[in-house]
């Protein structure tokens, strides 16, 4: 296994990013197919049908999907630049998630379980990327043999 993937924060970030891709991918699929998302909270369809579900012609779900894919790609960028890039991307995603959660709670007045799931994933990604930034693999560890 390469050193890049030998540290836990990178493995955790990769798993979380793949989960985010799955959530955003599902919501993007539902959007373009004109389907109602599977929902236990009763608010998913209302959130997805709101005027806030698109920015211009682009669905927010597609923006999320693109964001998660870019975060995944940033995990392959080596060194301090890659770790800083991942942190900045997750910080941006986290801020956007806060904004969208605010809209759900105080403007749309509906909760979408998929959106909450994505916000939780992005929050965990922010934490993993911060740990990865502050404790890069190999630093502070004794040299082998």
VMD Tcl script that builds the backbone (N, CA, C; Angstrom):
set m [mol new atoms 435]
animate dup $m
set s [atomselect $m all]
$s set {name element resname resid chain x y z} {
  {N N UNK 1 A 0.854 -1.180 0.000}
  {CA C UNK 1 A 0.000 0.000 0.000}
  {C C UNK 1 A 0.895 1.237 0.000}
  {N N UNK 2 A 0.563 2.203 -0.793}
  {CA C UNK 2 A 1.390 3.406 -0.855}
  {C C UNK 2 A 1.277 4.194 0.444}
  {N N UNK 3 A 2.295 5.010 0.709}
  {CA C UNK 3 A 2.289 5.824 1.930}
  {C C UNK 3 A 1.091 6.771 1.971}
  {N N UNK 4 A 0.647 7.212 0.779}
  {CA C UNK 4 A -0.492 8.129 0.723}
  {C C UNK 4 A -1.711 7.527 1.405}
  {N N UNK 5 A -1.935 6.249 1.197}
  {CA C UNK 5 A -3.127 5.593 1.741}
  {C C UNK 5 A -2.850 4.879 3.054}
  {N N UNK 6 A -1.643 5.030 3.604}
  {CA C UNK 6 A -1.275 4.330 4.824}
  {C C UNK 6 A -1.768 5.041 6.084}
  {N N UNK 7 A -2.245 6.259 5.978}
  {CA C UNK 7 A -2.689 6.962 7.181}
  {C C UNK 7 A -4.212 6.931 7.300}
  {N N UNK 8 A -4.670 6.831 8.521}
  {CA C UNK 8 A -6.109 6.713 8.791}
  {C C UNK 8 A -6.928 7.914 8.353}
  {N N UNK 9 A -6.474 9.147 8.595}
  {CA C UNK 9 A -7.303 10.277 8.152}
  {C C UNK 9 A -7.594 10.248 6.646}
  {N N UNK 10 A -6.636 9.812 5.847}
  {CA C UNK 10 A -6.865 9.729 4.405}
  {C C UNK 10 A -7.851 8.612 4.082}
  {N N UNK 11 A -7.723 7.487 4.765}
  {CA C UNK 11 A -8.668 6.385 4.540}
  {C C UNK 11 A -10.080 6.783 4.959}
  {N N UNK 12 A -10.190 7.442 6.098}
  {CA C UNK 12 A -11.501 7.907 6.569}
  {C C UNK 12 A -12.073 8.926 5.588}
  {N N UNK 13 A -11.250 9.877 5.152}
  {CA C UNK 13 A -11.711 10.892 4.202}
  {C C UNK 13 A -12.158 10.247 2.890}
  {N N UNK 14 A -11.440 9.233 2.445}
  {CA C UNK 14 A -11.812 8.546 1.201}
  {C C UNK 14 A -13.167 7.863 1.357}
  {N N UNK 15 A -13.361 7.151 2.460}
  {CA C UNK 15 A -14.637 6.466 2.698}
  {C C UNK 15 A -15.789 7.469 2.790}
  {N N UNK 16 A -15.563 8.557 3.510}
  {CA C UNK 16 A -16.608 9.584 3.639}
  {C C UNK 16 A -16.922 10.226 2.293}
  {N N UNK 17 A -15.895 10.475 1.511}
  {CA C UNK 17 A -16.106 11.083 0.198}
  {C C UNK 17 A -16.913 10.160 -0.705}
  {N N UNK 18 A -16.619 8.874 -0.660}
  {CA C UNK 18 A -17.390 7.914 -1.459}
  {C C UNK 18 A -18.846 7.862 -0.999}
  {N N UNK 19 A -19.075 7.967 0.305}
  {CA C UNK 19 A -20.446 8.022 0.819}
  {C C UNK 19 A -21.140 9.299 0.336}
  {N N UNK 20 A -20.423 10.420 0.370}
  {CA C UNK 20 A -20.986 11.678 -0.138}
  {C C UNK 20 A -21.320 11.596 -1.615}
  {N N UNK 21 A -20.449 10.950 -2.392}
  {CA C UNK 21 A -20.709 10.758 -3.822}
  {C C UNK 21 A -21.978 9.929 -4.017}
  {N N UNK 22 A -22.162 8.909 -3.190}
  {CA C UNK 22 A -23.361 8.071 -3.299}
  {C C UNK 22 A -24.622 8.879 -2.994}
  {N N UNK 23 A -24.601 9.669 -1.937}
  {CA C UNK 23 A -25.770 10.479 -1.564}
  {C C UNK 23 A -26.071 11.513 -2.645}
  {N N UNK 24 A -25.069 12.288 -3.021}
  {CA C UNK 24 A -25.276 13.335 -4.027}
  {C C UNK 24 A -25.607 12.729 -5.386}
  {N N UNK 25 A -25.014 11.585 -5.693}
  {CA C UNK 25 A -25.327 10.898 -6.949}
  {C C UNK 25 A -26.768 10.461 -6.996}
  {N N UNK 26 A -27.263 9.922 -5.881}
  {CA C UNK 26 A -28.670 9.508 -5.809}
  {C C UNK 26 A -29.594 10.718 -5.998}
  {N N UNK 27 A -29.314 11.806 -5.306}
  {CA C UNK 27 A -30.168 12.997 -5.427}
  {C C UNK 27 A -30.097 13.608 -6.821}
  {N N UNK 28 A -28.944 13.539 -7.451}
  {CA C UNK 28 A -28.816 14.029 -8.827}
  {C C UNK 28 A -29.637 13.157 -9.770}
  {N N UNK 29 A -29.554 11.848 -9.597}
  {CA C UNK 29 A -30.337 10.909 -10.412}
  {C C UNK 29 A -31.830 11.176 -10.247}
  {N N UNK 30 A -32.273 11.307 -9.002}
  {CA C UNK 30 A -33.696 11.563 -8.721}
  {C C UNK 30 A -34.138 12.866 -9.387}
  {N N UNK 31 A -33.287 13.876 -9.311}
  {CA C UNK 31 A -33.624 15.168 -9.915}
  {C C UNK 31 A -33.848 15.038 -11.427}
  {N N UNK 32 A -32.869 14.441 -12.104}
  {CA C UNK 32 A -32.944 14.385 -13.568}
  {C C UNK 32 A -33.984 13.391 -14.071}
  {N N UNK 33 A -34.327 12.399 -13.265}
  {CA C UNK 33 A -35.365 11.442 -13.663}
  {C C UNK 33 A -36.761 11.914 -13.270}
  {N N UNK 34 A -36.839 13.013 -12.516}
  {CA C UNK 34 A -38.130 13.539 -12.088}
  {C C UNK 34 A -38.829 12.656 -11.074}
  {N N UNK 35 A -38.069 11.923 -10.285}
  {CA C UNK 35 A -38.618 11.008 -9.293}
  {C C UNK 35 A -38.717 11.684 -7.932}
  {N N UNK 36 A -39.495 11.085 -7.043}
  {CA C UNK 36 A -39.523 11.523 -5.654}
  {C C UNK 36 A -38.490 10.718 -4.891}
  {N N UNK 37 A -37.658 11.361 -4.105}
  {CA C UNK 37 A -36.657 10.608 -3.347}
  {C C UNK 37 A -37.315 9.769 -2.257}
  {N N UNK 38 A -36.710 8.632 -1.957}
  {CA C UNK 38 A -37.157 7.839 -0.822}
  {C C UNK 38 A -36.965 8.701 0.410}
  {N N UNK 39 A -37.989 8.777 1.265}
  {CA C UNK 39 A -37.915 9.739 2.361}
  {C C UNK 39 A -38.699 9.255 3.572}
  {N N UNK 40 A -38.064 9.291 4.735}
  {CA C UNK 40 A -38.752 8.941 5.976}
  {C C UNK 40 A -39.143 10.178 6.776}
  {N N UNK 41 A -38.625 11.337 6.397}
  {CA C UNK 41 A -38.913 12.565 7.143}
  {C C UNK 41 A -40.110 13.321 6.577}
  {N N UNK 42 A -40.515 13.000 5.372}
  {CA C UNK 42 A -41.632 13.672 4.739}
  {C C UNK 42 A -41.281 15.004 4.091}
  {N N UNK 43 A -40.038 15.455 4.219}
  {CA C UNK 43 A -39.683 16.758 3.681}
  {C C UNK 43 A -38.795 16.734 2.452}
  {N N UNK 44 A -38.349 15.555 2.056}
  {CA C UNK 44 A -37.383 15.478 0.953}
  {C C UNK 44 A -37.939 16.046 -0.350}
  {N N UNK 45 A -39.166 15.668 -0.653}
  {CA C UNK 45 A -39.772 16.136 -1.904}
  {C C UNK 45 A -39.971 17.646 -1.878}
  {N N UNK 46 A -40.365 18.161 -0.729}
  {CA C UNK 46 A -40.574 19.612 -0.601}
  {C C UNK 46 A -39.256 20.366 -0.779}
  {N N UNK 47 A -38.184 19.853 -0.175}
  {CA C UNK 47 A -36.866 20.483 -0.313}
  {C C UNK 47 A -36.404 20.399 -1.765}
  {N N UNK 48 A -36.558 19.212 -2.363}
  {CA C UNK 48 A -36.099 19.002 -3.739}
  {C C UNK 48 A -36.903 19.840 -4.739}
  {N N UNK 49 A -38.154 20.141 -4.419}
  {CA C UNK 49 A -39.000 20.924 -5.325}
  {C C UNK 49 A -38.896 22.430 -5.068}
  {N N UNK 50 A -38.187 22.826 -4.018}
  {CA C UNK 50 A -38.112 24.249 -3.686}
  {C C UNK 50 A -37.249 25.008 -4.700}
  {N N UNK 51 A -37.421 26.308 -4.695}
  {CA C UNK 51 A -36.623 27.144 -5.596}
  {C C UNK 51 A -35.149 27.142 -5.204}
  {N N UNK 52 A -34.848 26.667 -3.998}
  {CA C UNK 52 A -33.461 26.628 -3.529}
  {C C UNK 52 A -32.736 25.355 -3.958}
  {N N UNK 53 A -33.423 24.454 -4.627}
  {CA C UNK 53 A -32.798 23.191 -5.041}
  {C C UNK 53 A -31.948 23.355 -6.303}
  {N N UNK 54 A -31.976 24.537 -6.876}
  {CA C UNK 54 A -31.166 24.816 -8.066}
  {C C UNK 54 A -30.525 26.189 -7.922}
  {N N UNK 55 A -29.345 26.308 -8.482}
  {CA C UNK 55 A -28.692 27.616 -8.598}
  {C C UNK 55 A -28.601 27.863 -10.091}
  {N N UNK 56 A -29.471 28.730 -10.565}
  {CA C UNK 56 A -29.615 28.887 -12.014}
  {C C UNK 56 A -30.137 27.574 -12.565}
  {N N UNK 57 A -29.523 27.068 -13.607}
  {CA C UNK 57 A -29.988 25.803 -14.185}
  {C C UNK 57 A -29.345 24.562 -13.547}
  {N N UNK 58 A -28.498 24.771 -12.531}
  {CA C UNK 58 A -27.728 23.656 -11.971}
  {C C UNK 58 A -28.344 23.184 -10.660}
  {N N UNK 59 A -28.719 21.900 -10.591}
  {CA C UNK 59 A -29.252 21.374 -9.329}
  {C C UNK 59 A -28.178 21.383 -8.233}
  {N N UNK 60 A -28.585 21.721 -7.019}
  {CA C UNK 60 A -27.660 21.724 -5.888}
  {C C UNK 60 A -27.077 20.322 -5.698}
  {N N UNK 61 A -27.870 19.290 -5.962}
  {CA C UNK 61 A -27.373 17.918 -5.840}
  {C C UNK 61 A -26.193 17.674 -6.781}
  {N N UNK 62 A -26.261 18.207 -7.999}
  {CA C UNK 62 A -25.158 18.052 -8.943}
  {C C UNK 62 A -23.924 18.811 -8.461}
  {N N UNK 63 A -24.126 19.995 -7.888}
  {CA C UNK 63 A -22.999 20.737 -7.310}
  {C C UNK 63 A -22.339 19.920 -6.204}
  {N N UNK 64 A -23.172 19.269 -5.380}
  {CA C UNK 64 A -22.642 18.413 -4.324}
  {C C UNK 64 A -21.859 17.247 -4.886}
  {N N UNK 65 A -22.391 16.617 -5.922}
  {CA C UNK 65 A -21.708 15.493 -6.558}
  {C C UNK 65 A -20.352 15.929 -7.109}
  {N N UNK 66 A -20.335 17.050 -7.811}
  {CA C UNK 66 A -19.085 17.576 -8.346}
  {C C UNK 66 A -18.117 17.905 -7.214}
  {N N UNK 67 A -18.629 18.512 -6.144}
  {CA C UNK 67 A -17.792 18.854 -5.000}
  {C C UNK 67 A -17.146 17.628 -4.374}
  {N N UNK 68 A -17.924 16.581 -4.170}
  {CA C UNK 68 A -17.371 15.355 -3.577}
  {C C UNK 68 A -16.334 14.713 -4.501}
  {N N UNK 69 A -16.577 14.730 -5.805}
  {CA C UNK 69 A -15.605 14.164 -6.749}
  {C C UNK 69 A -14.304 14.964 -6.715}
  {N N UNK 70 A -14.406 16.286 -6.639}
  {CA C UNK 70 A -13.207 17.134 -6.569}
  {C C UNK 70 A -12.466 16.879 -5.251}
  {N N UNK 71 A -13.195 16.703 -4.159}
  {CA C UNK 71 A -12.547 16.380 -2.884}
  {C C UNK 71 A -11.822 15.042 -2.996}
  {N N UNK 72 A -12.455 14.062 -3.606}
  {CA C UNK 72 A -11.804 12.761 -3.793}
  {C C UNK 72 A -10.514 12.920 -4.602}
  {N N UNK 73 A -10.576 13.692 -5.668}
  {CA C UNK 73 A -9.379 13.920 -6.488}
  {C C UNK 73 A -8.295 14.622 -5.671}
  {N N UNK 74 A -8.676 15.529 -4.791}
  {CA C UNK 74 A -7.683 16.259 -3.991}
  {C C UNK 74 A -6.929 15.335 -3.038}
  {N N UNK 75 A -7.531 14.217 -2.688}
  {CA C UNK 75 A -6.860 13.258 -1.803}
  {C C UNK 75 A -5.662 12.595 -2.483}
  {N N UNK 76 A -5.617 12.673 -3.804}
  {CA C UNK 76 A -4.504 12.106 -4.560}
  {C C UNK 76 A -3.359 13.100 -4.754}
  {N N UNK 77 A -3.585 14.352 -4.402}
  {CA C UNK 77 A -2.527 15.371 -4.531}
  {C C UNK 77 A -1.593 15.214 -3.333}
  {N N UNK 78 A -0.324 14.919 -3.584}
  {CA C UNK 78 A 0.591 14.635 -2.478}
  {C C UNK 78 A 1.053 15.885 -1.736}
  {N N UNK 79 A 1.528 15.659 -0.519}
  {CA C UNK 79 A 2.203 16.701 0.241}
  {C C UNK 79 A 1.286 17.713 0.897}
  {N N UNK 80 A 1.928 18.782 1.365}
  {CA C UNK 80 A 1.215 19.844 2.081}
  {C C UNK 80 A 0.168 20.520 1.206}
  {N N UNK 81 A 0.467 20.682 -0.075}
  {CA C UNK 81 A -0.490 21.334 -0.978}
  {C C UNK 81 A -1.763 20.503 -1.090}
  {N N UNK 82 A -1.629 19.201 -1.224}
  {CA C UNK 82 A -2.796 18.326 -1.315}
  {C C UNK 82 A -3.630 18.356 -0.044}
  {N N UNK 83 A -2.976 18.302 1.113}
  {CA C UNK 83 A -3.703 18.340 2.386}
  {C C UNK 83 A -4.409 19.679 2.574}
  {N N UNK 84 A -3.735 20.768 2.215}
  {CA C UNK 84 A -4.346 22.101 2.331}
  {C C UNK 84 A -5.515 22.246 1.357}
  {N N UNK 85 A -5.358 21.717 0.150}
  {CA C UNK 85 A -6.426 21.775 -0.842}
  {C C UNK 85 A -7.660 21.017 -0.360}
  {N N UNK 86 A -7.444 19.814 0.153}
  {CA C UNK 86 A -8.566 19.031 0.670}
  {C C UNK 86 A -9.266 19.776 1.800}
  {N N UNK 87 A -8.487 20.376 2.696}
  {CA C UNK 87 A -9.084 21.123 3.804}
  {C C UNK 87 A -9.905 22.300 3.290}
  {N N UNK 88 A -9.382 23.050 2.344}
  {CA C UNK 88 A -10.110 24.212 1.819}
  {C C UNK 88 A -11.402 23.782 1.119}
  {N N UNK 89 A -11.340 22.692 0.375}
  {CA C UNK 89 A -12.543 22.194 -0.305}
  {C C UNK 89 A -13.592 21.738 0.692}
  {N N UNK 90 A -13.166 21.017 1.733}
  {CA C UNK 90 A -14.145 20.548 2.724}
  {C C UNK 90 A -14.681 21.708 3.558}
  {N N UNK 91 A -13.860 22.708 3.810}
  {CA C UNK 91 A -14.333 23.893 4.527}
  {C C UNK 91 A -15.405 24.614 3.711}
  {N N UNK 92 A -15.181 24.720 2.408}
  {CA C UNK 92 A -16.168 25.339 1.519}
  {C C UNK 92 A -17.455 24.510 1.494}
  {N N UNK 93 A -17.311 23.182 1.375}
  {CA C UNK 93 A -18.481 22.303 1.388}
  {C C UNK 93 A -19.234 22.385 2.696}
  {N N UNK 94 A -18.512 22.488 3.800}
  {CA C UNK 94 A -19.134 22.614 5.118}
  {C C UNK 94 A -19.928 23.916 5.222}
  {N N UNK 95 A -19.335 25.008 4.773}
  {CA C UNK 95 A -20.022 26.307 4.808}
  {C C UNK 95 A -21.290 26.267 3.953}
  {N N UNK 96 A -21.203 25.642 2.782}
  {CA C UNK 96 A -22.378 25.531 1.912}
  {C C UNK 96 A -23.440 24.649 2.570}
  {N N UNK 97 A -23.019 23.602 3.261}
  {CA C UNK 97 A -23.951 22.731 3.977}
  {C C UNK 97 A -24.675 23.488 5.090}
  {N N UNK 98 A -23.948 24.359 5.788}
  {CA C UNK 98 A -24.587 25.176 6.831}
  {C C UNK 98 A -25.660 26.064 6.211}
  {N N UNK 99 A -25.338 26.681 5.096}
  {CA C UNK 99 A -26.299 27.533 4.399}
  {C C UNK 99 A -27.536 26.737 3.985}
  {N N UNK 100 A -27.329 25.568 3.407}
  {CA C UNK 100 A -28.464 24.750 2.955}
  {C C UNK 100 A -29.294 24.250 4.136}
  {N N UNK 101 A -28.646 23.904 5.231}
  {CA C UNK 101 A -29.381 23.471 6.425}
  {C C UNK 101 A -30.205 24.621 6.988}
  {N N UNK 102 A -29.636 25.815 6.988}
  {CA C UNK 102 A -30.392 27.005 7.405}
  {C C UNK 102 A -31.648 27.165 6.547}
  {N N UNK 103 A -31.490 27.024 5.229}
  {CA C UNK 103 A -32.646 27.147 4.341}
  {C C UNK 103 A -33.709 26.101 4.664}
  {N N UNK 104 A -33.288 24.869 4.895}
  {CA C UNK 104 A -34.242 23.811 5.226}
  {C C UNK 104 A -35.018 24.150 6.497}
  {N N UNK 105 A -34.303 24.571 7.524}
  {CA C UNK 105 A -34.923 24.800 8.826}
  {C C UNK 105 A -35.771 26.063 8.895}
  {N N UNK 106 A -35.297 27.142 8.288}
  {CA C UNK 106 A -35.926 28.442 8.523}
  {C C UNK 106 A -36.626 29.061 7.314}
  {N N UNK 107 A -36.398 28.535 6.130}
  {CA C UNK 107 A -37.025 29.116 4.945}
  {C C UNK 107 A -37.985 28.116 4.313}
  {N N UNK 108 A -37.491 26.931 4.004}
  {CA C UNK 108 A -38.317 25.910 3.351}
  {C C UNK 108 A -39.229 25.240 4.364}
  {N N UNK 109 A -38.809 25.187 5.610}
  {CA C UNK 109 A -39.559 24.558 6.698}
  {C C UNK 109 A -39.809 23.076 6.431}
  {N N UNK 110 A -38.766 22.390 5.987}
  {CA C UNK 110 A -38.827 20.953 5.737}
  {C C UNK 110 A -37.421 20.387 5.860}
  {N N UNK 111 A -37.345 19.151 6.312}
  {CA C UNK 111 A -36.059 18.482 6.483}
  {C C UNK 111 A -35.967 17.324 5.502}
  {N N UNK 112 A -34.854 17.272 4.779}
  {CA C UNK 112 A -34.573 16.172 3.858}
  {C C UNK 112 A -33.492 15.304 4.484}
  {N N UNK 113 A -33.799 14.028 4.692}
  {CA C UNK 113 A -32.835 13.130 5.322}
  {C C UNK 113 A -31.549 13.009 4.517}
  {N N UNK 114 A -31.658 13.079 3.200}
  {CA C UNK 114 A -30.479 12.973 2.341}
  {C C UNK 114 A -29.588 14.201 2.494}
  {N N UNK 115 A -30.204 15.353 2.618}
  {CA C UNK 115 A -29.451 16.598 2.803}
  {C C UNK 115 A -28.762 16.608 4.163}
  {N N UNK 116 A -29.468 16.149 5.191}
  {CA C UNK 116 A -28.871 16.048 6.519}
  {C C UNK 116 A -27.709 15.056 6.484}
  {N N UNK 117 A -27.919 13.932 5.811}
  {CA C UNK 117 A -26.847 12.946 5.685}
  {C C UNK 117 A -25.619 13.527 5.010}
  {N N UNK 118 A -25.832 14.278 3.946}
  {CA C UNK 118 A -24.717 14.907 3.249}
  {C C UNK 118 A -24.020 15.932 4.142}
  {N N UNK 119 A -24.797 16.689 4.908}
  {CA C UNK 119 A -24.207 17.676 5.819}
  {C C UNK 119 A -23.375 16.995 6.903}
  {N N UNK 120 A -23.847 15.867 7.407}
  {CA C UNK 120 A -23.091 15.118 8.414}
  {C C UNK 120 A -21.803 14.574 7.801}
  {N N UNK 121 A -21.900 14.035 6.589}
  {CA C UNK 121 A -20.717 13.523 5.896}
  {C C UNK 121 A -19.710 14.657 5.674}
  {N N UNK 122 A -20.181 15.809 5.237}
  {CA C UNK 122 A -19.273 16.929 4.977}
  {C C UNK 122 A -18.634 17.432 6.272}
  {N N UNK 123 A -19.378 17.420 7.368}
  {CA C UNK 123 A -18.817 17.823 8.657}
  {C C UNK 123 A -17.714 16.857 9.080}
  {N N UNK 124 A -17.977 15.561 8.940}
  {CA C UNK 124 A -16.964 14.551 9.279}
  {C C UNK 124 A -15.756 14.668 8.347}
  {N N UNK 125 A -16.007 14.981 7.089}
  {CA C UNK 125 A -14.911 15.189 6.133}
  {C C UNK 125 A -14.053 16.387 6.528}
  {N N UNK 126 A -14.690 17.438 7.001}
  {CA C UNK 126 A -13.944 18.612 7.456}
  {C C UNK 126 A -13.020 18.226 8.609}
  {N N UNK 127 A -13.539 17.453 9.557}
  {CA C UNK 127 A -12.728 17.026 10.697}
  {C C UNK 127 A -11.566 16.146 10.227}
  {N N UNK 128 A -11.864 15.173 9.360}
  {CA C UNK 128 A -10.807 14.282 8.852}
  {C C UNK 128 A -9.753 15.067 8.082}
  {N N UNK 129 A -10.183 16.033 7.292}
  {CA C UNK 129 A -9.206 16.810 6.512}
  {C C UNK 129 A -8.383 17.726 7.408}
  {N N UNK 130 A -8.976 18.208 8.502}
  {CA C UNK 130 A -8.221 19.022 9.453}
  {C C UNK 130 A -7.172 18.162 10.166}
  {N N UNK 131 A -7.563 16.967 10.603}
  {CA C UNK 131 A -6.602 16.048 11.230}
  {C C UNK 131 A -5.486 15.722 10.239}
  {N N UNK 132 A -5.870 15.472 9.002}
  {CA C UNK 132 A -4.901 15.153 7.942}
  {C C UNK 132 A -3.945 16.327 7.695}
  {N N UNK 133 A -4.469 17.542 7.789}
  {CA C UNK 133 A -3.649 18.734 7.585}
  {C C UNK 133 A -2.669 18.939 8.740}
  {N N UNK 134 A -3.150 18.734 9.957}
  {CA C UNK 134 A -2.329 18.998 11.137}
  {C C UNK 134 A -1.382 17.863 11.493}
  {N N UNK 135 A -1.751 16.623 11.114}
  {CA C UNK 135 A -0.911 15.464 11.421}
  {C C UNK 135 A -0.669 14.646 10.165}
  {N N UNK 136 A 0.111 15.160 9.238}
  {CA C UNK 136 A 0.358 14.411 8.004}
  {C C UNK 136 A 1.049 13.081 8.287}
  {N N UNK 137 A 0.802 12.103 7.454}
  {CA C UNK 137 A 1.387 10.766 7.596}
  {C C UNK 137 A 2.907 10.858 7.626}
  {N N UNK 138 A 3.498 10.116 8.536}
  {CA C UNK 138 A 4.940 10.046 8.582}
  {C C UNK 138 A 5.593 11.060 9.510}
  {N N UNK 139 A 4.895 12.138 9.849}
  {CA C UNK 139 A 5.497 13.144 10.736}
  {C C UNK 139 A 5.344 12.699 12.182}
  {N N UNK 140 A 6.426 12.810 12.925}
  {CA C UNK 140 A 6.396 12.466 14.339}
  {C C UNK 140 A 6.460 10.978 14.598}
  {N N UNK 141 A 6.664 10.162 13.549}
  {CA C UNK 141 A 6.766 8.728 13.712}
  {C C UNK 141 A 8.222 8.328 13.540}
  {N N UNK 142 A 8.670 7.336 14.307}
  {CA C UNK 142 A 10.053 6.916 14.161}
  {C C UNK 142 A 10.303 6.288 12.793}
  {N N UNK 143 A 11.516 6.455 12.305}
  {CA C UNK 143 A 11.883 5.872 11.006}
  {C C UNK 143 A 11.956 4.358 11.140}
  {N N UNK 144 A 11.512 3.619 10.102}
  {CA C UNK 144 A 11.559 2.163 10.184}
  {C C UNK 144 A 12.996 1.649 10.215}
  {N N UNK 145 A 13.171 0.528 10.970}
  {CA C UNK 145 A 14.397 -0.229 11.025}
  {C C UNK 145 A 15.586 0.557 11.348}
}
mol reanalyze $m
mol bondsrecalc $m
mol representation Tube
mol addrep $m
